[in-house]
Amino acid sequence: MKKIPIGYSDFKEILSNPNFLYVDKTGVIEEFLEDSAKILLITRPRRFGKTLNLSTIRYFFDQENAAENKKLFEGLQISKNPLLMTEQGTRPVIYLTFKDCKTNLWDTTEDMARTLFQQTALDHLPALKSVDPLLLSSIEAVVLKQGSFSDYCNIIFHLTKAYASIGPSPLILMDEYDVPLQSAWTSGYWDEAISFFRNFFSASFKDNPYLWRGVISGCLRVARESMFTGMNNLKVCGVSATDYSRHFGFTVPEVKQLIQDYNLVAIAEKIESWYNGYRFGETTIYNPWSILNLIEQKGVFQNYWMNTSGNDLVKEILGRSGVDAKKDLEDLMAGRSVTVPLQEQVVFQEIENSSANLWNFLYFTGYLKAEKIESPPVSPKAMVHLKIPNSEVSEIFETSVQHWFNHGSALSTLQNIKRSLQEGVVTEISKTLRKLCETSLSYFDVSGKEPEKFYHGLVLGLIVSFSDTWHIRSNRESGLGRCDLLMTPKNPAHFGIVMEFKTMDSYEDSDLLACAQNAMDQIESRQYEQELRSQGATKILKMGVGFQGKTLEILTSKI
């Protein structure tokens, strides 16, 4: 069996080694040649094959070493189309990646970008010695790192003009274009970065008559007004688009073949639950990074994708999100979907302004999948139903929540609550709930005006920490109404739990004890315990919780 090329993203390097596995994705070249778009922006989550696909396109078209590169495609899908193969090796290709242009300081990031442009110019200078000296001088200035701001921003324009003056117009490939922008957003130099890169991308692609075509790849589509102002020749293919949907990630037939080839058919169902679930356009997709690592590790299930870069940013964003996002996160963690307006463009400064912005950001970066997209005229505007795609990503969310509860002693307090709930020890439950309130409320920014944040923070902690012991559902129909929290035990020896939370109302409640009694009265009058009984629970603990800010009052009843 062929070796798994973990960490390899250069097409030529992989295909030059006969012992390396290559899943044939040369269909991306066919679709590209059939596409009439001048400039193509393809966005996909990290580790889904963007760099390898751009490398594949690069080696196919590049006229340098064309005969040698042609051998790389022998036997692959693209080689079976003689007409398309006439395009092989016919263009100069200008390729650059921004993957390393990310630091905490703008001056350092700008210098890295200028160094990248310098190296790009240097790589192409030998082929351009015969062009007009005046045009060549601008390229040489960048090579010598003596160029002006304009020289650096216009380097791709000058290179394309130089190539077009002596032969066919070039193909431009830019990978990881959004990396420096994500770094700018998290590190606080957004204005400087967007000013620099907007000028660069505008000069490279907007109304540039000297380029043949261009492909840009990244994780996110940065809003047009931020980055691609005036670029009316830009076609965007994000994760919701049907175009190019089969070429990034592994399709179901591809994975079936892989698990058969590597003798993993016995664990096929588990592979699906762990690494499947993505949906690009209408195509079901497996996470390719995780599948390759699973094969390389001979069927050992791990969170391979979680261990790559990028998850710290997600933890930070989720941690700073507001109460509405916490409510939605509670639904997602419970296996339900959230529905928000589809927003194809990302405005970094507005991600935290609404839960819709947050969930769209996580959708396009691969942490959520589109279960369904409703487009007009079905709805006034496109709406997307989002869910956590699989077990691997679910653990990323769980880890994020655990990260919040690691603040202070909240996590250990949750574990005390778990033991007390299992055994129905009422006094210990009351004591530890109060302790949790004291240790975690400030972290969730709870104030007297929004005490429901405590409830949603608590439920998230319960879902993450207690799901091995109870089936946990919140705000769902039970009995004669909707209870706040229902916990059905997986072991009949443990208590089933019904919780109702009430915020103290000075007009209705004389004190917190009265507020807690109102919660208990609602549990009794609406018979919330009925579903627990129907699910086989023989011991039930009812809890009415009245709270205001960081103060709780709890009443309980066991049956």
N, C-alpha and C positions, 0 to 999 in steps of 0.2 A: 504493500500500500504506500501511496505517496505521502511524503512528509507535509506537515501543515506549516505554511510560511507565516508564522505569527510575527507581527511587527514589520512585515515587508509590504510596501505600498508602491513599489516601482515595477511597472509591467514588464519591462525588459529583464530586470533582475529575477523575477519569478519565472518567466517563460524560458529564460536561458538555462535554468536548472531543471533537467528532466525528472528529478526526484521530487519536485515541488507540486503540490495540488494547485490547480487553477480552475475555478468555477467560471465558465465561459460567459463573459459579459460584453463581448464585442458587438452584441446587438445594439448597444448604446451608440456605436458609430453609424449603424444603419439608420437608426431613428434620427440622429443628428443630420445626416446627409439628406434625409427626406423632409426635414424641418426647414421652413423658409425664414425662420427668425434670424435677424442679423446678430443680435446680442442675446445670449441665453443666460439667465440666472437660475441655477439649480440649488435648492436648499434641502438638506437632509440632516438628520441627527448625526452627531459625531460617531465615528467608527462604523459607518454604513457604506463605505466604499467610494466616497467622493474622490479622494486623492488617487486611488488606483484607477478609477474610470477616467479621470483627466489625464493620467499618465498613459492610459491605453490610447486615448484620442491623440495624444502628443506623438507617440511612436508611430501611429498609423500615418499621419499626415506629414510629419517632418521630412523635408527633402534631404536633410543631412543624414548620411548613412542609410539612404532609402532602400537599397538592395539588401543590406544586412537586416534591417528592421522588417522587411517583407517576410523573411523566414520565420519571424516570431508568430505570424498570423496563420501559418500553414496548419490546416486541419481545424481551425476555429470557425465559428459560425460565419463571420464576415467573409472568409475566403471562399465560401460557396456561392458568392454573388459576384460573378466576373465584372459586371458593370460597375459596381461600387469599388471593386479592387483597382479600377483604373484611377481612382482618386488617391491611392496610396502613394506616399512620398512625393506629393506634388506642391507642398507649401512650406515656406519658412514658418516656424512655430516659435512664438515668444511665450515662454512659460515662467511664471513666478508664483511663489507661495508666501503668504503672510503668517504662516503658522507660528513663527518665532518672534513676531513683532508684538510682544506683550510684556510690559514691565509696569512698575508702580509709578513711574515718572514719565511725563510726556517727552522731555528732552532726550531721555534714553530710547524711548520708543521711536521717536522721530529719527534719531541717528541710525537705529536698526533698519528703518524703512529706507533711508537714504543709502545705506550700505547695500541693501537688497537691490535697489535701482542701479547702483554702481556695478554690482556683480552681473546684473542682467545686461547692462550696456557692454561690459567687458566681454561677456560671452559671445555677443553678436558683432563686436567690432571687426574681427578678422574678415567676416563675410561682406563687410560694407566699405572696405577701403577704397573702392572705385566710385563712391557716390560724391555728390557735390561737396566741396570742401567746407562751404559755409554751413550746410546741414550737418556735416560730420563734426564740426567744431562744437556744436551743442551736445552731441553724444560724448565726445571726448572730454568735455568739461565735467560731465557727470562721472566718467571713468576716473578722472583725476581728483574727484571730490572737490572741484572748484566751481561747480555750477551754481547758478542763482536758484531761488525758490521756484521760479518759472521753469528753469531747465529740468529740475527734478520732477515737477508736476507734469511736464510735457514729454518725459523721456519715452513713453510708449508711443505717443504721437510721432515723435521724431524717428523712432526705430521703424515704425510702419511706413512712414513716408520714404525713408531711405530704402527699405526693401522694395516698395512699389516702384521706385525709380529705376530699378535694375532687373526686375522680374515679377513673378506673381505676388499679389498682396498676401500678407501673413495672417495666420490664425493666432489669436491671443487667448491664452489660458491663464486664469487667475484662481488660485486655490486658497481657501480659508480667508476670504476677503474680510470677514467680519471679526476676526480674532482681535486686531488692534482696537476695534470699536467696543467690543465687550470689555477689554482691559481698560479702555478709557472711561467707560461707564462706571465700573466698579472702583476705579482708582481716582476719579475726580478730575480728569482732564478732557472731558468730552468736547468742549468748545474748540480747544486747540486741535484735537484729533480730527473732528468732523470738518473743520476748515481746510486742513491739509489734504485729507483723503477725498473730500468732495471735489476739490480742484483737480486732483490726480485722476479720479475716475471720469470726470467730465471731459478732461483733455484726452483721455485714452479712448473713450467710446462715443461721446456725443458728437454726432455729425462728423466723425472721422472718415473721410473718403478713401483712406489708404489701407484700411484693414479689410480683410476678407470677411471674417466672422470672429465672434468672441464668445467664450464660455467662462462664466464666473461661478464659483461654488462657495458655499458656506453653510452654516447651521440656520441662519436667520435671514429673513428679508428685511433689511433695515428700511424704514419708511422712505419713500421716494423723495420727500421734501428734505430729508436729512442727508441723503447720500446721492441719489440719482436724479437730481433736479434737471428737468428738461430732456431726459433720456426717453423719448417716445419710441425708440427702436428696441426697447428692452422687453423680452418675454420672460415671465417668471413661472417656474415650475416648482412649486412647493409640495409638501407632503399630501395636500388635498387634491393636487392635479393628477389627471390620468396619464399625461405625457411623461415618458421616462420612468414610469412607476415600477417596471420590472427589473430595472438595472441596478438599483441601489438596495442592498440587502439580499437575502436569499428567498426565493419563492418556495411555495410548498413542494412542487415537484423536485426542485433542486435539493431541498433538505431530505426528502424521501430517498433520493438517490445516494446522498452522502451517508445517511445512517445505515443504509443497506451496504454500501461499500465498506464501511468501517465497523460493521457488525454491532450496531447499536439499535436494531429494530426492537429488541425486547423492552427498551425504555423510551420508545417513540412517543407514547402518551405523555410521559413526564417532560420530555423535551419540548413538546408543544405547549404545555402549561407554563413552563419556565421561560421560554425564549420566543414564542410566537406572539401573535396578537396585534402586531402593527398593521396598519392599513394605509398604503400609499395609493391615492386615487381609489380604484376598485380592486387593487391587488393586495392579497394577504402576504405579509412579509415577516420573516424571521430575522432576529438580530444576528448579522453575520459574524461579528466579533465574538459573541458568546458561543455560537455554534462551532466556530473554528477552535476556540479554546477548549470547549467540551470534548471535541474529537481528539485534540492533542493530549488532553488529560485522560483519554480513554474512558469517557462517560462519567467523570466526576462532576457533580452539579455544584457550581459556585456562582456567586454574583460577579461574573467576569466584567460586565459592562460597568458595574458600580465602582469597580476598582480602578477605572480610568479617570482621567481628569474631568472636571466639570461639575461634580456633584456638590462641592462646597458652595458654589454659587447658588445652586437650587436650595440648599439648606438655609442659606442666608436670606434668600427671597421669601421662602415660606415662613421663616421665623419673623420677618418684619411685616407679614401680611395682616390685614385687618380681620375683624370679627366675621364679616361675610365670607371671606376666604376660608376661615377656620370651619365655618358651617359646611361649606362645600367640601373641604378636605375630609371632614367627618364622613360625608356621604361616599366620597371616593374610597376611603379606607375601609368602608363597610361593603364595598363591592358594587355600589350604585354609580350612576352616571350623573354628571352635571351638564346643564345645557346653557350655552352662552352664545352671543353673536360671534360669527366667524370673522376674525381680524387677520388678514393675510400679512399685513405689514406690522413690524414691531417698532414702536417708539420707546426707546430704552427708558427715557425719563418718566414714562407713564405706566410702566409695568406694575408698580405698586399702587397705582391710583384706584384700581378696581380689580375685583376678582376675575372679571372677564379678561382683562389684560393679562393677568397672571396665568390663567389656564390656557390661553392661546399661546403664550410664551412657552409653557411646558409641553403643549401639543407639538409645536414646531421643533422643539429640541428633543423630542422622543420620549418624554416622561408620561405622556398620555396618548391614547389612540382615539380616532374618530369612529365611534360606533355607528353614527349616521349623520349625514349633512342634509339639512332641509334648505333648499334653495328657492328663491322667488319663482313662481307665484305661490308656492306652498306656504311660505311665510313672508312677512313684509321684507325681511332681509335674511340673508343666509344664517342659519343657526346650526351649531355643531354640538352633538351629544358626545361627551368625552368620558372615557373610563381609563383606569390604570390597565395597561395592556397585558401584564403577565406577572408571575411570581417574582421574577428578578427585580422588576421596577417597583413592585409593591414593597420589597424590602428596602429600597432606597427611601421611600416615603416613611416607612417605619423607623428607619435609622434617623431620619430628620426629626421625627416626633420625639424619639428617645433622646436625641441631642438636646431638645428643649427641656425635657424633664430631667436631664442630668444636671441642670442648673440647681445648685443647692442640694438639698436632700430629697427632692421631689420624687426621684425614681425609687429610692428605698421606701419612701412613704407609700407609694403606689403598691409595692410588693406587700407591705403590711396590710393594706386594704384588701388585697387579693386573698391573703390567708384568712382574714377576718370574715370576708364575704363567703368563702367556701364553707366555713364552720358556723356562720350565723352568729358571731360574737358581737352583739350589738354595741356594747360600751367601747370596744376597741375600734369599731368602724367609725363611731362618732368622733373619737379622739383623733384618729389618723386623718379623717377628712378635714378636720379643722387644721391639722398640721400641714396638710397638702395646700390648703387655702393660703396659709401664711407663707409657705415657701415658694409657691409657683404663681400666685396671682399677679405679683408685680412683673413677672417675666412675660405674662400675657397682656400686660398693660390694662389690667382691669381697674375700673373706677366704679364709683357708685352709680354713674350714669349708664354704664354698660356691663352690669354684672353677669349677663348671659355669657360673657367670654369665659368665665370660670367654668360654666357648664360645658361649653364646647372644648375647652382645654382638658377638662376631666375626661370627657367621653373619648377624645383622641387618645389620651393615656390609657384608658381602659381597653380600647380596641387593640392598641399595639401590645399591651402587656398581658391582657387577659384572654385573648382570642384562642389560646390553647385550652382553656377551661370552659368558656362560655361562647355561645353564639350571641353576639351583641348587636342589637338594633336600637336605633334611636329615632324618635319622632315618627313612629309608624303606627298604623291602625292596630288596635288590640281591644277586645271587649266592645264597649260602647263608645269608644273615642280613641284619641291619639295620646299615648303615653310618652314621656320624655325618654325613658331608657328601659329597655327590656333585655334581660340577660338569661338565656336558656342554658341550663347546665348540660355539658356533654357527659358528665358522670352523675347518675341519679342520686349519689350519696351527697352531692353538693347542693346548696340552696340555689333555687331560681330567684332572680332579683327583679323587682319592679321599683323604679325611682321616678318621682315627680319633683321637679324643681319649681319654686315660686320666688319671684322677686318681691321683696316687701313693698307694699303700697301703703303710704301713710294715710290714705283716705279709706282703705278697706281693712287694713290690719292694725290692731292696737299695738302689737309688738311682733318680734320674729317668731315667737312660739305660736302665735295665732296664724302667722303666715305658713309655718310648717304644718299646722293643723288643717289649713285649707288644702294643702297639697295632699295630705293623707285622706281627707274627705273626698277629693277627686278620684284618688285611686280606688276607694271603696265604691263610690257611686257609679263609676264607669266600668267596674269589674275588669281592671287591667290584667289581673292574674289569669284570666281565662286562657289566653294563648299559651302561657307557661304550662298550665295543666294539660292542654291538648298536645303539647310536645313531650309529655311524660314526666314533668317535674313533680315530685311528691312533697318537697319542702320548699316553701316560698317565704321570702323576706320582702316586706313592703317598707319603703322608705319615703317619707315626705320631708323635703329639704326646703327651708326658707332661708334666703340669704340676701344680704345687702353689703356690697363692697366685699370686705374681707371677713365679715361676721356671718356665721352659720348657726342655724338651729335645726336639729334633726329629730324627727319622730319615727319610730319603727314599730313594726308588728310582724310576728312570725306565725305562719299557719302550716 
